Every structure is written in C-alpha cells, then in structure tokens.
Amino acid sequence: MINIRVNRNEIPEDQNGPWYTSGIRLGTPALTTRGMGKEQMEQIVGIVDTLLRATTPAHIEGKLSKGEVRIEASILRYCREEVNALVGRYPLYTELHLNEEALSRMQNCAIKKENRRIYGTG
C-alpha cells in the first residue's frame, strides 16, 4: 500500500489468535544497508503510526472483518509520498549504474508484481 514491507507477528495472548495476527515487525537490515539510522527509523514509525491510526475494519456481510481494512485514499497517498521521499534520499546500491531502459524495465516488473499481489492480475 505505501511501499513498506513488514512481517505480521503474533502477540502473546492475542485475542485474535495466530491466524489474524495483531503485531508487525519492522526489520532494520534493509534500512541500514541504505545508510539509514535511528532518525529515519523514527520517521518510518511515524508514517506507520499515521497509517494504522487511520485504519478501520471493513464490514463484510454486515460483520467487522478481522482481515480486511479501510483507509482513506488521502492518508494512503500521504504515507506513500512520505516513504518515497525518504527512500529517495537513501538510494539502494548506488554503485550500480543502470541505464534508463534497465531502470524502466525494473520498475515495470515491480509494478506488475505488486498488481498481481494486490489484484491477482499482471
């Protein structure tokens, strides 16, 4: 949704059980590889906090869903822009020099993969 990947983790004594986990884990190796530190991690936590506070359970067949949520489009857009601005300041693998065609192909592959993940289409 906003270009942050997390692991869903179970929380001890979680009321929802192991299938609908309530916890997430933010790993730092990918961040430190980019040269990010504590300040950037705090920014990421702030973005995730903004997103989670704007999340409401979806209603499916008249019941609150444990697995589907609703988030206002403007909040999604804001969080995505914040993430993109942050990672733009910390490029990954700067020693690689790819031409525009290679970059375009990589971006198209990433977009297709994300569309398959979200919509089941390519």
C-alpha positions in Angstrom: 0.0 0.0 0.0 2.7 2.5 1.0 5.8 0.6 -0.1 6.8 -0.6 3.4 7.1 -4.3 3.9 6.6 -5.8 7.4 6.3 -9.2 8.9 3.0 -10.0 10.6 3.8 -11.4 14.1 1.7 -12.9 16.8 1.5 -11.1 20.1 1.4 -13.1 23.3 -2.2 -13.6 24.5 -3.6 -12.1 21.3 -7.4 -12.2 21.3 -7.4 -12.8 17.5 -5.3 -15.9 17.6 -2.4 -16.9 15.3 -4.3 -16.6 12.0 -5.2 -12.9 12.4 -2.0 -11.5 13.9 -2.1 -8.1 15.6 1.6 -7.4 15.6 4.1 -6.3 13.0 7.9 -6.4 12.9 10.0 -3.7 11.3 13.4 -5.1 10.3 16.3 -2.8 10.2 18.9 -4.6 7.9 17.3 -3.2 4.7 17.4 0.3 6.3 21.0 0.2 7.4 22.0 -1.2 4.0 20.7 2.1 2.6 22.6 4.1 5.2 19.5 5.0 7.4 19.8 5.2 11.1 17.7 6.0 14.2 16.3 9.2 12.9 15.0 7.6 9.8 13.5 4.7 11.7 11.6 7.1 13.9 10.3 8.7 10.7 9.2 5.3 9.4 7.5 4.6 12.7 5.7 7.9 12.5 4.4 7.0 9.0 3.3 3.6 10.1 1.6 5.1 13.1 -0.3 7.6 10.9 -1.5 4.8 8.7 -2.6 2.5 11.5 -4.5 5.3 13.3 -6.4 5.9 10.1 -7.3 2.2 9.6 -10.8 0.9 10.3 -12.1 -2.7 10.0 -14.1 -3.3 6.8 -17.6 -4.5 7.1 -18.2 -7.7 5.2 -21.6 -9.2 5.1 -22.7 -7.0 8.0 -19.8 -8.0 10.3 -16.5 -6.4 11.1 -13.7 -8.1 9.3 -10.5 -9.3 11.1 -8.6 -9.4 7.8 -9.8 -6.5 5.7 -9.4 -2.8 6.5 -10.4 0.6 5.0 -8.1 3.5 4.8 -8.9 6.9 3.4 -7.2 7.4 0.0 -5.7 10.8 1.1 -3.9 9.1 4.0 -2.6 6.3 1.8 -1.3 8.9 -0.7 0.3 11.0 2.1 2.1 7.9 3.6 3.2 6.7 0.2 4.7 10.1 -0.7 6.5 10.3 2.7 8.0 6.8 2.2 9.1 7.6 -1.4 10.7 10.9 -0.3 12.6 9.1 2.5 13.9 6.3 0.4 14.7 8.7 -2.4 17.2 10.3 -0.1 18.8 6.9 0.6 19.2 5.1 -2.8 19.9 1.4 -2.8 23.1 0.1 -4.4 24.4 3.4 -5.6 27.5 1.6 -7.1 25.2 0.1 -9.8 25.0 2.3 -12.9 21.9 1.3 -14.8 20.7 3.0 -17.9 17.2 4.4 -18.3 15.9 1.3 -20.2 17.1 -1.0 -17.5 15.5 1.1 -14.7 12.3 1.3 -16.6 12.2 -2.5 -17.0 12.8 -3.0 -13.3 10.1 -0.5 -12.4 7.6 -2.2 -14.8 8.4 -5.6 -13.3 7.9 -4.3 -9.8 4.6 -2.7 -10.7 3.4 -5.9 -12.4 4.4 -8.0 -9.4 2.6 -5.6 -7.0 -0.6 -5.7 -9.2 -0.5 -9.5 -9.1 -0.1 -9.4 -5.4 -3.0 -7.0 -4.8 -5.4 -7.7 -7.7 -4.4 -11.1 -8.9 -3.5 -9.6 -12.3 -0.4 -8.6 -14.2 
